[in-house]
Amino acid sequence: MNIAAEPYPFDFIPERCALLIIDMQRDFLEPGGFGEMLGNDVSQLRRAIEPNVKLLAAWRAAKLRVIHTREGHLADLTDLHASKKNRGSPAMRIGDEGPMGRILVRGEQGHDIIPELYPQEEEPVVDKPGKGAFHATDLHDLLKHNGICQLVVTGVTTEVCVSTTVREANDRGYDCLIVEDCVASYFPEFHKWSLEMTKAQGGIFGWVSESGHLLGALEKWSASTSGANAGSAGSAANMMVNQKRESTGATKC
């Protein structure tokens, strides 16, 4: 199932693909959070909420795997490097008390995911101490255990945690598709050039597309696996994917 993307169409394999939603946390997206306290305009990030809501709903309806991440640290800050803590505003740093609890500390209100995209019980949440979702987490093992080799990546911010995670995934052999309208940055120019870097040189780090293309593909996938005998339909769809990949010589993941 090809999805229109840059630099060329993305060969979407739904049953081997996970939606990875990066750091849609209150501290980054809501007024009064850490992002705003650093002087950022949170409306720049909030424009990605509605596209994510629609994509997440369609992904759940298709019964495909969803994984969320949160950036944050242990209450005693033993997983927070001094070099990270000491950067930023001297008046307000990670671990300090903010309007929504201690900043970027696990379990605090600000650390949690926004209500619009709150994880369902069966959806894993990967808590990460760094920018990349693979660093010091079990994300790689989780993906391999579930047979995932493709990632559709959304969230914030485009040039920091999204970009870092995609680069980490690329080095581990995952094919990544960033959804342009479902990622955002406090700085529009950083957003633009991060996506340009991702798809440069024939897709050096991955692909870039828009949510509308994903929604269309998910609708077709859901239709192919629904009906009186969903299991048979799903098997037929899987067979079609395998036959296509064999006929085109595409690499099986």
N, C-alpha and C positions, 0 to 999 in steps of 0.2 A: 504494500500500500504506500504509494509515493505521496509525500506532502510537499507542496510548493515551499521552497526555502532558498536561501542563498548560502553558499555560492552555487549550489545545484540541489535538485530534489532530495529530500531525506527519505530513506527506505524504512518506513515505520513498521515495526513488528510489535503490535500491541501486547501480546502475551509475554514478551521479553523486555518490556519497557516500563519504567516507573516514572511517575510525576514527582519531582523533587522540588519542594517549595522551601526556599531559603529565607529564614530569619524574618518572617512577617510578624515582628514582635511589637508590643506596645511601646517599648522604649525608643524604637526607631520611627514608628509611624504616627503616634498620637501626640497631640499638643501636651506639653509639660514633660515629655519623655527626654531621654538622654540626647537624642538627635537634635531636638529643638533647643535644649540647654546649651548645646555647642554652637548655636547660632544658625542652624539650618532651617530651611523652609520645608516643613513636613508635607505640605500639599504636593510637593514634587514626587514624593513616594506614594502618597495616597491615591494618585491617579491609577496606580497599578492594582488597587484593591478589587474594583468591579470586574475587570477582565479575569483576574484570578478566581473570583467567586464563580463566574460562568464556566471557566475551564475546569475547576475542581468539581463542580456539580456534574458536568458531562463525564468526567473521568470516573467519578464514583458510580454514575449510572451505568457505565460500561464495565464496572466491576474489575477495574485495573488497579494496580498497586500505587498507593500514595505514601510518600514519606515527607515529613516535615523536619526542619532543623531550627535550632535556637542557639544563638551565641550567648555564652554566659559562663559564670565561674562558680566554684564551690564557695560556700559561705565563709570559709576560713581563708579563701584566696590563695591556697597553696598551689593552684594550677594557673595562677596569673603571674607571668613573667614581669619583672620590674621594668623592663624596657617597654612593655605594652602599657603598664599602669602609669608610667611617668610621661607618656606622650599625651597630647591633648591639652585641655584647659586646666591650669593648675588649681583653679577654684572648684572644679567638679570632675572627679575621676571615678573610674570603676570601683565599686565597693562603697562609695560615699552614699549618704542618704539623699534621696531625691523625692519628688512628689509621688512616685509610685513605688516607693521602697528603695532598697539599696540598688544602685545602678548596676545592671547586667550581672546580678547575682541570682543563681537558680532558686526558684521558689518564690521570688518576689513578683509583685503585680506587673511591673514594667518588663520583666523578663519573659512573660508569657506571650503566647500568640494572640493576635487580635481576634475578637469574637467572630468577625465575618468569615474567618478561615479556620476556625478552631478544629483541631483534629478529632476525628471520630475514634471510638475506643480501639478499633482494630488497626488504626494507622500509626505506625511507629514515629516517635519523635526522637531525633538524634540531637543530644546536647553536646555542643562543641565549644572548646575553649579558645579556638583560633578562628581565623577567617575562612579557611577551607574546611569543608564538611568531612574530609577524610582524615585530617590531622587529629590524632589522639581520640578517635572514635571507632566504633565497630561498623561503620557504614559499608565498607568494602565487603566484610563478611556477611552482612545482612543481604546485600545485593546478590552476592554469589550463591548464598543459600537458597534464594528465591529464583535463581536462573535469570537474573536481570543483566542485560548487556547494553541497554540503551537508557538514556535519561532525558526526559523533557524537563528543562530547568526554568523555574520562575523565582521571583522574590527580589530581595534587596540586599545590598545595593549592587547595581550592575557592575561597577568597576572594582568592587572590593570582594565581598563574600561570594557573589555569583561567579565572577570571573575567576577567582582563586579556586573555587570548587570545580569549575569546568576544566581548568588546567590540570588539577589533580586527577580528575576522572580521565582525561585524555591520556595521561601517563600510565594509567592503569588499564587502558584498553577499552574504555566505554565510549560509545558514540553519543554525543550530547547535542541536543537541539535547544537553543535558548529562544524563548517566546518573547519577542520584542516588546509588545504592549503589556506583558505580565512581569516585566522587570523595570526597575526605576532607580534613579540616582538623585541625590540632592542637587547635583550639578549636571544639567542637560548635556553639556559638551562631553563630560566624562562618559555618560551613557552612550552617546553616539559613537565615540571612538573606541570604547570597549567592544561594542558589537562589530565595528569595522575590523578590529584586530582579530576577533574570533573567526570571522569568515574569510580573512585575507589568505592569500597564497593557497587557494583551493580548499579552504576550510581547515586552517592549521590547528585550530582548537575545536572546531565544531561547525554547526549550522545555525542559522538565524531564520525564524519564521514569525508569523503572526497567529494569534489565537483563533481567528476565523478559519484558517486552514486546518488547525487541529480539531476544532469543533465539527467540521465537516467530515473528517476522517473518523472521529469517534462515533458520529451518527451512523455512518456506514458500518462500522465494526459492530455496534450494538444491534443494528438490524440483522446482520449476518449471524449473530449468535443468539437471537431471540426466537420465539415461536414455541410450538408444542414440544419440540425435542431440542432444547437448547444445547445439550451435550453433543448431539450429532451435528448440529449446525456449527458448533465451535470446532469440532474435529475436522469438518469439511473446510472451514476457514483456515485452520492450521495447515492442512494438506495443500491448499492453494498457495499459501505463503511459501511452503517448502518447495513446491513444484516451480514456482516463479524464480526462487533463488537458485535452484539447480539449472533452470533453463537460461538464466542470464549470467551465470557464473559468479553471482554475488557471494561475498564471504558470509558464511553462516556464523552467527555469534552464539 
